[in-house]
Amino acid sequence: MSTHINEGAVKIIEIIGISSKSFDDAIVQALSKASKTVKGITGFEVIRHMASVEDGKIKQYKVNLKLAFPVV
């Protein structure tokens, strides 16, 4: 499947990826989970980075993403 859409329509959904390791891993987690039910993801945009802090240390990394995929 091509990752470029020449014509048609694209749907955008917003999700939050969560990881105890890093912001990059939070993105990987989000894409991994979403791709199980959303077919044909062609790209994403990082909207926001967030983190939960406990005792002065980052406990969870969170990344808010917009995912794009073609409407069929």
GUZA-287115 format. One record per residue: residue in one letter; x, y, z of N, C-alpha, C in turn. Coordinates in pm, whole numbers, padded with zeros to 5 digits, always signed. Example, Ala and Ser with C-alpha at 12.3 -4.5 7.8 and 13.67 -1.06 7.14 Angstrom:
# GUZA-287115
a+01319-00569+00780+01230-00450+00780+01320-00330+00780 s+01285-00225+00708+01367-00106+00714+01290+00003+00787 
This chain:
# GUZA-287115
m+00084-00118+00000+00000+00000+00000+00089+00124+00000 s+00054+00219-00082+00128+00344-00089+00108+00427+00037 t+00213+00496+00079+00200+00583+00196+00162+00725+00156 h+00148+00749+00026+00108+00880-00024-00032+00870-00084 i-00117+00963-00049-00255+00963-00098-00269+01074-00201 n-00301+01036-00326-00313+01134-00433-00447+01204-00434 e-00552+01130-00401-00685+01190-00395-00773+01105-00307 g-00886+01161-00266-00976+01090-00175-00990+01169-00047 a-00986+01098+00063-01002+01163+00193-00917+01092+00297 v-00879+01167+00398-00798+01114+00507-00872+01142+00637 k-00875+01043+00724-00936+01060+00856-00824+01082+00957 i-00850+01166+01056-00755+01195+01162-00817+01155+01296 i-00742+01078+01375-00785+01048+01511-00675+01090+01607 e-00712+01115+01730-00615+01157+01831-00604+01051+01938 i-00481+01015+01971-00457+00914+02075-00342+00959+02165 i-00327+00893+02279-00216+00920+02369-00139+00791+02392 g-00010+00794+02362+00078+00680+02389+00143+00698+02525 i+00161+00588+02596+00216+00593+02732+00330+00492+02744 s+00439+00535+02809+00554+00448+02830+00623+00484+02960 s+00685+00385+03021+00767+00411+03139+00913+00433+03100 k+00945+00421+02968+01083+00429+02921+01124+00565+02866 s+01045+00617+02768+01083+00741+02701+00968+00795+02617 f+00983+00920+02570+00885+00977+02480+00882+00900+02348 d+01000+00862+02297+01005+00784+02173+00931+00652+02188 d+00949+00587+02301+00879+00460+02324+00729+00482+02337 a+00686+00596+02390+00543+00626+02398+00483+00636+02257 i+00559+00693+02164+00513+00700+02024+00504+00560+01966 v+00606+00479+01988+00606+00341+01939+00487+00264+01997 q+00461+00280+02125+00348+00213+02190+00216+00254+02125 a+00199+00385+02104+00076+00436+02043+00055+00378+01904 l+00160+00381+01822+00149+00327+01685+00124+00177+01685 s+00191+00106+01773+00175-00038+01781+00032-00076+01818 k-00021-00012+01920-00158-00043+01965-00261-00001+01860 a-00246+00121+01807-00344+00172+01711-00346+00089+01583 s-00230+00043+01538-00224-00031+01412-00293-00167+01419 k-00326-00214+01539-00400-00339+01552-00546-00324+01509 t-00601-00203+01521-00741-00182+01484-00759-00077+01374 v-00661+00010+01356-00669+00112+01251-00576+00069+01138 k-00634+00042+01024-00555-00007+00910-00511+00107+00819 g-00389+00097+00769-00339+00192+00669-00293+00325+00725 i-00242+00329+00847-00192+00455+00902-00079+00506+00812 t-00091+00631+00768+00007+00687+00675+00098+00791+00738 g+00064+00836+00857+00149+00936+00922+00093+00977+01056 f+00172+01055+01128+00124+01108+01256+00188+01244+01283 e+00125+01317+01372+00176+01446+01418+00179+01443+01570 v+00292+01479+01628+00302+01488+01773+00244+01622+01815 i+00141+01617+01897+00073+01738+01942+00134+01789+02073 r+00163+01695+02163+00206+01736+02296+00287+01626+02363 h+00386+01666+02438+00461+01575+02525+00418+01605+02668 m+00393+01501+02747+00355+01517+02887+00427+01410+02968 a+00432+01429+03098+00494+01327+03183+00431+01332+03321 s+00424+01216+03384+00382+01205+03524+00509+01197+03608 v+00512+01273+03716+00631+01277+03802+00595+01227+03941 e+00684+01146+03995+00666+01095+04131+00802+01099+04202 d+00806+01160+04317+00931+01173+04395+01044+01236+04313 g+01009+01335+04233+01109+01407+04156+01161+01334+04034 k+01100+01220+03999+01144+01143+03883+01025+01117+03789 i+01055+01107+03661+00950+01079+03564+00904+00935+03581 k+00774+00921+03603+00715+00787+03619+00658+00736+03487 q+00593+00825+03412+00536+00788+03282+00557+00899+03181 y+00596+00860+03061+00606+00952+02948+00477+00937+02867 k+00421+01050+02826+00297+01048+02749+00312+01138+02627 v+00263+01089+02515+00270+01165+02390+00132+01165+02325 n+00081+01284+02301-00048+01300+02234-00021+01307+02084 l-00081+01216+02007-00060+01207+01862-00189+01222+01785 k-00177+01278+01665-00285+01272+01566-00238+01172+01461 l-00318+01068+01437-00287+00968+01336-00370+00993+01210 a-00311+00974+01095-00381+00990+00967-00388+00857+00895 f-00506+00832+00835-00523+00713+00753-00632+00739+00650 p-00625+00672+00534-00721+00698+00427-00860+00645+00461 v-00959+00719+00416-01098+00674+00427-01126+00585+00306 v-01176+00466+00331-01204+00374+00220-01353+00355+00201 
